[in-house]
Amino acid sequence: MISRLSAWITARSVPSAGIGRTVIIAPRRELEAAGEWLSELQQAIGPLLLGVSDAARDAEARIPGLPDDLPALALSGELAPARLSRLRPRALVLLGPCELTGTALNGPRVPVAWVNATGPAPEGVTFATVLAARDGSAPAELDAETVGDPVAGPVELPEIETPDHDFCERFDEYRQRGHPILLAPNTGPGEEAFAFAVLFAVLRRTAALLLLAPADPDRHEPVYRDAIKYSLPIVRHNRFMTSFVPRKNRVYYIEDPQTLEMAYACADVTLPGGTLAATGTPPDLARPLASGSAIVTGPAASGESAQTEARLRRAAEVTGLIRRGEDPEAVAAAILATVKAGSVTDPDTPADRLSAWQQRQAEARDRVAAHLRKALDISGPEEAL
């Protein structure tokens, strides 16, 4: 009874300063990542109000770091019909997966847009525009336009030296037979076991070779001994004496940074350390991308990633440039799908593909703002005030 009364009171109390704004509706996690973009968007289309679709109380909707002129309210399915009616929004913009019903969204009878459209669409909603971060993420019947991910926005990649492809000739016996070469670079505690589990899952479907490079030199010997316990045929780079790595091997063990730098050019798929399990090492996605390797990440967000690195990972995952798996079986499935489809970045023109992707990301925020202004009949912030 008390909880129902509290919900009833919350649904009927909205701040007067939030009335008449464009309401951005999204789960809390999505809004936490979008603060920078939302501040820019407010300059482009006028005052915004954030509706947190997985919050039942306003205390749960508070998002640290947002400016005071970006208020956030709880807007769960139970609260949305009454609150949206009282807010009299100028327009509604869904961001990411939608958790509200068509009944709640159609209540205010205002234009509705969907940005980063993914998952099932709310029934009965007619959208003014539907924008997707990647091809195929939005329901096919909505005819979405792919514009990239405005939340991440522009991304930067450092220039790297031309890879040494001569080093990769030692793996020709694998490549000639179409067996994938996997690279797990800069792994930390717990990540080698994850990588071995991924390898075993892949080996149930096809032969493969894992290039493994732990980040901490003090762990090289312990990790090597653990690999032997897994009964995986393993060869150490610093003891390698033949022209080609025999196909019977399953792990090629790398213990120095110079060799690892060369190995990036050999990998069909990279499993970056810092994404397989929680470690103190932030993942490096830029080097494998620039080297032409496809990437599959694990579930972890590790280390203190710089803003540019965090932006790159967000953009690459949301736009589908790289794949992600929540456990070893899912990572293995993503690897096999990647290999079957061919590299995400065309092996013949990885630089061109990557450049085109960066250009799309650089334009994503401006393109989304332009689409919203047109679809929601918003000319600019001056007319919204």
C-alpha positions in Angstrom: 0.0 0.0 0.0 2.8 2.4 1.0 4.8 1.7 -2.2 1.7 2.2 -4.4 1.0 5.5 -2.7 4.6 6.6 -3.1 4.4 5.7 -6.8 1.1 7.6 -7.2 2.6 10.7 -5.6 5.8 10.5 -7.7 3.8 10.1 -10.9 1.9 13.3 -10.2 4.8 15.4 -9.2 7.0 16.9 -11.9 9.2 20.0 -11.7 7.8 23.0 -13.4 11.2 23.7 -15.0 10.9 20.4 -16.9 7.6 21.1 -18.6 7.6 21.6 -22.3 11.1 20.2 -22.9 12.2 17.5 -25.3 12.4 14.3 -23.2 15.3 11.9 -23.8 14.2 8.4 -22.6 16.8 5.7 -21.9 18.0 3.3 -19.3 20.3 4.8 -16.7 23.5 3.2 -18.0 22.9 4.7 -21.4 22.3 8.2 -20.0 25.4 7.9 -17.8 27.5 7.4 -20.9 25.8 10.1 -22.9 26.4 13.2 -20.8 28.8 15.0 -23.1 26.7 14.4 -26.2 23.4 15.4 -24.4 25.0 18.7 -23.4 25.9 19.3 -27.1 22.5 18.2 -28.3 20.8 20.6 -25.9 22.7 23.4 -27.6 21.4 22.2 -31.0 17.7 21.5 -30.3 16.9 23.3 -27.1 16.1 22.3 -23.5 16.1 18.6 -22.6 14.8 16.5 -19.8 16.1 13.0 -19.1 13.7 10.2 -18.4 15.4 7.3 -16.8 13.3 4.3 -17.9 14.7 1.8 -15.4 14.3 4.1 -12.3 11.2 3.9 -10.1 12.1 6.9 -7.9 13.7 10.2 -8.7 16.5 9.4 -6.2 17.4 6.5 -8.5 17.4 8.7 -11.5 20.2 11.1 -10.4 23.2 10.8 -12.7 26.4 12.2 -11.3 28.4 14.6 -13.5 25.5 16.0 -15.5 25.1 19.8 -15.6 22.3 21.4 -13.7 20.4 22.3 -16.8 20.0 18.6 -17.7 17.6 17.4 -15.0 16.7 13.7 -14.8 13.5 12.1 -13.6 12.4 8.5 -13.0 10.3 7.4 -15.9 9.6 3.7 -15.5 6.7 2.1 -17.2 4.5 2.6 -14.2 5.3 6.3 -13.9 5.5 7.2 -17.6 1.9 7.7 -18.6 1.0 10.2 -15.8 4.4 11.9 -15.8 4.6 12.5 -19.5 1.0 13.8 -19.5 2.0 16.4 -16.9 5.3 17.3 -18.5 3.6 18.1 -21.8 6.9 17.4 -23.7 7.8 19.1 -26.9 8.9 15.8 -28.3 10.2 12.4 -27.2 13.6 10.9 -28.1 14.3 7.2 -27.3 18.0 6.4 -26.8 19.0 2.8 -27.1 16.8 -0.2 -26.2 13.2 0.9 -25.4 11.7 -0.3 -22.1 8.4 1.6 -22.4 5.2 0.5 -24.0 3.6 2.2 -27.0 0.6 3.2 -24.8 2.9 5.2 -22.5 4.8 6.9 -25.4 1.6 7.7 -27.4 0.0 9.4 -24.5 1.4 12.9 -25.1 0.7 12.8 -28.9 4.0 14.4 -29.8 6.6 13.5 -32.4 8.7 10.5 -31.3 12.3 9.8 -32.5 14.5 6.8 -31.8 18.3 7.1 -31.7 20.7 4.1 -31.5 17.6 2.0 -32.2 18.0 -1.6 -31.2 15.9 -4.4 -30.0 12.1 -4.7 -30.4 10.1 -1.5 -31.1 7.2 -0.5 -28.8 3.9 -1.5 -30.4 1.7 1.2 -32.0 4.3 4.0 -32.1 4.7 6.0 -35.3 8.3 7.3 -35.4 9.2 10.6 -36.9 12.8 9.3 -37.5 14.7 6.1 -36.6 18.5 6.3 -36.5 20.8 3.3 -35.9 24.4 3.0 -34.8 25.0 0.0 -37.0 23.3 -1.8 -39.9 20.7 -4.3 -38.8 20.3 -3.3 -35.2 16.9 -1.7 -35.6 13.7 -3.6 -36.5 13.7 -4.0 -40.3 10.1 -2.6 -40.7 11.2 0.8 -39.4 13.6 1.5 -42.3 16.3 3.0 -40.0 19.2 5.1 -41.3 22.6 4.1 -40.0 24.5 7.2 -38.7 27.0 5.8 -36.1 26.9 6.3 -32.4 26.5 9.9 -31.3 27.0 9.0 -27.6 30.7 8.0 -28.3 31.1 10.6 -31.0 34.4 11.3 -32.7 37.2 8.7 -32.1 40.9 9.0 -32.5 43.4 6.2 -33.4 47.2 6.6 -33.0 49.4 6.0 -35.9 51.5 2.8 -35.6 54.5 1.5 -37.5 54.0 -0.6 -40.6 53.5 -4.2 -39.3 56.3 -6.8 -40.0 54.4 -9.3 -42.1 57.6 -11.4 -42.6 57.2 -12.5 -39.0 53.8 -14.0 -39.8 55.2 -16.5 -42.3 55.9 -18.9 -39.5 52.2 -19.4 -39.1 51.6 -20.3 -42.8 50.6 -23.9 -42.1 47.6 -22.6 -40.2 46.7 -19.9 -42.7 46.9 -22.1 -45.7 44.4 -24.5 -44.2 42.0 -21.8 -43.1 42.7 -22.3 -39.4 42.2 -19.1 -37.4 45.0 -17.4 -35.6 43.9 -15.8 -32.3 45.9 -13.3 -30.3 45.4 -12.6 -26.6 47.7 -9.7 -25.8 48.6 -8.1 -22.5 46.6 -10.5 -20.4 46.3 -10.2 -16.7 45.4 -12.6 -13.8 42.4 -14.7 -14.7 42.5 -13.8 -18.3 44.7 -16.7 -19.5 42.2 -19.2 -18.1 39.5 -17.3 -20.0 41.5 -17.4 -23.2 42.2 -21.1 -22.8 38.5 -21.8 -22.3 37.8 -19.8 -25.5 40.4 -21.8 -27.4 38.9 -25.1 -26.2 35.5 -23.9 -27.4 36.9 -22.9 -30.8 38.8 -26.2 -31.1 35.5 -28.2 -30.9 34.7 -26.7 -34.3 38.1 -26.1 -36.0 41.8 -26.3 -35.5 43.3 -22.9 -34.3 46.4 -21.4 -32.8 46.4 -19.0 -29.8 49.2 -16.4 -29.6 49.3 -15.6 -25.9 51.3 -12.7 -24.4 50.8 -12.0 -20.6 51.4 -8.4 -19.7 53.5 -8.8 -16.5 57.0 -10.4 -17.0 56.9 -11.8 -13.5 53.9 -14.0 -14.6 55.5 -15.4 -17.7 56.8 -18.6 -16.0 53.7 -19.3 -13.8 51.4 -18.8 -16.8 53.5 -21.1 -19.0 53.4 -23.8 -16.4 49.6 -23.4 -16.1 49.3 -23.7 -19.9 51.2 -27.1 -19.7 48.6 -28.3 -17.2 45.9 -27.7 -19.7 47.6 -30.2 -22.0 47.8 -27.7 -24.8 50.7 -28.2 -27.2 52.7 -25.0 -26.7 55.8 -23.5 -28.2 57.7 -20.5 -26.7 58.8 -17.9 -29.1 62.2 -17.4 -27.4 62.9 -21.1 -27.9 61.5 -21.5 -31.3 64.0 -23.0 -33.7 62.1 -24.2 -36.9 60.8 -22.4 -40.0 57.1 -23.0 -39.4 55.0 -23.6 -36.3 53.8 -27.2 -36.7 50.0 -27.6 -37.0 49.9 -29.8 -33.9 50.7 -26.7 -31.7 47.8 -24.9 -30.1 49.6 -22.1 -28.2 52.4 -19.8 -29.3 53.8 -18.2 -26.2 55.2 -14.6 -26.4 57.2 -13.1 -23.6 58.6 -9.8 -24.9 56.9 -6.6 -26.2 58.9 -6.5 -29.5 57.5 -9.9 -30.6 54.0 -8.9 -29.5 54.1 -5.8 -31.7 54.9 -8.0 -34.7 52.2 -10.6 -33.7 49.4 -8.1 -34.1 49.7 -8.3 -37.9 49.4 -12.1 -37.8 46.1 -12.4 -35.9 42.8 -13.1 -37.6 41.0 -12.2 -34.3 42.4 -10.4 -31.3 41.0 -10.9 -27.7 42.4 -7.9 -26.0 43.7 -8.3 -22.4 41.8 -6.1 -20.0 38.4 -7.3 -21.5 38.5 -11.0 -20.6 38.5 -10.5 -16.9 38.9 -7.6 -14.5 42.6 -6.5 -14.4 44.6 -3.3 -13.8 45.5 -3.1 -17.5 43.3 -1.0 -19.8 42.6 -2.8 -23.1 44.4 -1.7 -26.3 42.0 -1.8 -29.2 43.7 0.8 -31.4 46.7 -1.4 -32.3 44.8 -4.5 -33.5 42.3 -2.3 -35.4 45.2 -0.4 -37.1 46.9 -3.8 -37.9 43.8 -5.1 -39.7 42.8 -7.7 -37.1 39.2 -8.3 -36.2 38.4 -7.9 -32.4 36.2 -9.8 -30.0 36.1 -8.5 -26.5 35.1 -10.3 -23.3 32.7 -8.9 -20.7 35.2 -7.0 -18.5 35.9 -3.2 -18.3 39.3 -3.1 -16.8 41.9 -0.6 -15.7 41.6 3.2 -15.7 41.0 3.7 -19.4 41.7 7.2 -20.7 38.7 9.0 -22.2 39.9 8.4 -25.7 40.2 4.7 -25.1 36.8 4.4 -23.4 35.3 6.4 -26.3 36.9 4.0 -28.8 35.6 0.9 -27.1 32.1 2.3 -26.8 32.0 3.3 -30.4 33.5 0.1 -31.7 31.1 -2.1 -29.8 27.9 -0.2 -30.3 28.5 0.2 -34.1 29.4 -3.4 -34.6 33.0 -2.8 -35.6 34.0 -5.3 -33.0 32.1 -8.1 -31.4 31.6 -8.9 -27.7 30.9 -12.0 -25.6 29.8 -12.4 -22.0 31.5 -15.7 -21.4 34.1 -18.0 -23.1 31.4 -19.8 -25.1 29.9 -16.6 -26.4 33.4 -15.2 -27.3 34.2 -18.4 -29.2 30.9 -18.2 -31.0 31.7 -14.6 -32.0 35.2 -15.6 -33.2 33.7 -18.4 -35.4 31.1 -16.0 -36.8 33.8 -13.4 -37.5 36.0 -16.0 -39.3 33.1 -17.3 -41.3 32.1 -13.8 -42.4 35.6 -12.7 -43.1 37.5 -9.9 -41.2 35.3 -7.0 -40.0 37.9 -4.8 -41.7 38.6 -6.0 -45.2 42.1 -7.5 -45.2 42.9 -5.8 -48.5 41.9 -2.3 -47.4 41.8 -2.2 -43.6 43.0 1.4 -43.5 40.3 2.6 -45.9 37.6 0.8 -43.9 38.8 2.1 -40.6 39.0 5.6 -42.0 35.5 5.5 -43.3 34.3 4.3 -39.9 36.1 7.1 -38.2 34.6 9.6 -40.6 31.1 8.3 -39.8 31.7 8.6 -36.1 33.1 12.2 -36.6 29.8 13.2 -38.3 27.4 11.2 -36.0 26.5 13.9 -33.6 25.9 16.6 -36.3 23.8 14.1 -38.4 21.7 13.1 -35.5 21.0 16.7 -34.5 20.1 17.6 -38.1 17.7 14.6 -38.3 16.1 15.5 -35.0 15.6 19.2 -35.9 13.9 18.2 -39.1 11.8 15.3 -37.8 10.7 17.0 -34.6 10.2 20.3 -36.4 12.9 22.0 -34.3 14.8 24.8 -36.0 17.2 25.5 -33.2 17.6 26.4 -29.5 16.4 29.9 -30.0 12.9 28.7 -31.1 12.8 26.2 -28.3 13.1 28.8 -25.6 
